[in-house]
């Protein structure tokens, strides 16, 4: 059974930074595509960023230049460095592992507010 545990969320002021982590408990981590998604209240879950097993990355236009996704296969962990945060980044952030099927974490709340 694949388990994904996100951490690092919290309350931050506009312009601030946070780093999210997602630790996976599976041997397939290194060959999987990992992604970060977010869901704001009353809205659908949207893509934030993905990173393939080869390290190729993709970002939503709204976060390009501010967020960076990375992975450490030895630690089975994917990260999302979020800089220059805006109130509209407020959402629950979810980690996803994709390899033939999708697995989701439980989410971590990010609130950007003064």
C-alpha positions in Angstrom: 0.0 0.0 0.0 1.4 3.4 -1.0 1.2 6.1 1.7 2.0 9.8 1.1 2.4 12.1 4.0 2.6 15.9 3.4 4.0 18.4 5.8 5.2 22.0 5.9 2.0 23.9 5.6 1.0 26.7 7.8 0.1 30.4 8.0 2.4 32.9 6.2 2.3 36.5 5.3 2.0 37.7 1.7 5.5 37.7 0.2 6.7 35.0 2.5 8.0 31.5 1.8 7.1 27.9 2.7 8.5 24.5 1.8 6.2 21.6 1.6 7.4 18.0 1.8 5.8 14.7 0.8 7.3 11.5 2.1 6.4 8.3 0.3 6.4 4.8 1.7 6.9 2.8 -1.5 9.8 1.4 -3.5 8.3 2.7 -6.7 8.9 6.3 -5.7 12.0 6.7 -7.9 10.2 5.5 -11.1 7.0 7.5 -10.5 5.9 11.0 -11.5 5.2 13.1 -8.5 3.0 16.1 -8.4 1.6 18.9 -6.2 -2.0 20.0 -6.5 -4.1 22.4 -4.6 -7.8 22.9 -3.8 -9.2 26.2 -2.5 -12.6 26.3 -0.8 -15.4 25.9 -3.3 -13.0 25.2 -6.2 -11.7 22.2 -8.0 -8.4 20.6 -7.3 -5.8 22.1 -9.7 -2.3 21.2 -10.8 0.5 23.2 -9.2 3.6 21.3 -10.4 4.9 17.9 -11.5 8.2 16.2 -11.7 8.9 13.0 -13.7 11.3 10.2 -12.7 13.9 11.9 -14.9 13.5 15.2 -13.2 11.5 17.0 -15.9 9.2 19.6 -14.4 6.0 21.3 -15.3 4.3 24.2 -13.6 0.9 26.0 -13.6 1.2 29.4 -15.1 0.1 31.0 -11.9 3.1 29.7 -10.0 5.9 29.8 -12.6 8.9 31.7 -11.3 7.7 31.5 -7.7 7.4 27.8 -6.9 10.0 25.0 -7.4 9.3 21.3 -7.3 12.2 18.9 -6.6 12.7 15.3 -5.5 15.1 13.3 -3.4 14.8 9.6 -4.5 17.1 8.4 -1.7 14.7 9.9 0.9 11.6 9.1 -1.2 10.5 12.7 -0.8 9.2 15.4 -3.1 9.4 19.1 -2.2 7.6 22.2 -3.2 9.5 25.4 -2.4 7.0 28.3 -2.5 8.3 31.9 -2.6 6.6 35.2 -3.0 3.4 33.8 -1.7 0.1 35.5 -2.5 -3.3 35.3 -0.7 -4.6 33.5 -3.8 -2.2 30.7 -3.1 -4.3 29.8 0.0 -5.5 26.2 -0.4 -5.1 22.7 0.8 -2.0 21.3 -1.0 -2.0 17.6 -2.0 0.8 15.3 -3.1 0.2 12.8 -5.9 2.2 9.8 -7.0 1.5 8.5 -10.5 2.6 5.1 -11.9 -0.2 3.3 -13.8 -2.5 4.6 -11.1 -2.7 7.6 -8.8 -2.1 7.8 -5.1 -2.9 10.9 -3.0 -1.8 12.2 0.3 -4.1 13.7 2.9 -3.2 17.3 2.2 -1.7 20.2 4.1 -3.2 23.6 4.6 -1.4 26.7 3.3 -2.9 30.0 4.3 -1.4 33.3 3.0 -2.8 36.2 5.0 -1.6 39.3 6.8 
